[in-house]
Amino acid sequence: MNSTAFFVAHLREGELQQVKDLEKRLREETGEKIVLVAYKHDITAAGKEDKE
């Protein structure tokens, strides 16, 4: 089974600000309410799920 494990990424303040800046730019360009979500891929957890 090919599964993936994604968890909410814990971003540093500078990284979080970059995400917020990109959200703002996308909202201005599209006129849409844009929200970005950061996830990290956990290969170790995905491997455990594959064995089950």
N, C-alpha and C positions, 0 to 999 in steps of 0.2 A: 504494500500500500504506500503510495507516495503522499505523505502528509506534510504539513508545514506548521510550525509553531511561531506565532508572532505575539509579542508583548509590547505594551506601551513603552516607548523609549523615554529614558530619563535624560533630558537635555540640559546642558549648562545654560546659564543666563544668556550668553552671547549667541548660542545656537538657537535658543528659543526666540530671541529677538529677530534673527534671520527668518525664521518661520513666520513670525508676525508681520514682518516687512513684506514678505512674499504674498501673504494673504491680502494685505492692504493693496499691493500693486495689482493683483489679480482682480480684486473687487473693483478697483478704479477702471481697469481695462475692459472688464466684462459687464459691469453694472449688476453683477450677481453677488449674493452673499456667499463668500467662499470661506470654508474652514478646512485647514490642513491638519492631518493627524499623523504623528510620527510613531512608527512601530519599529521594533528591532526584530530580526529573525534569529531565533535561537536554534542553531543547528543541533546542539546536544539534545534539547527537548524533542525536536523533530525526529531525531534518530531513535529515541526511546519509543515514540509513538509508532514508528514504522515497525518495530519489533513486536508490538502487541497484536 
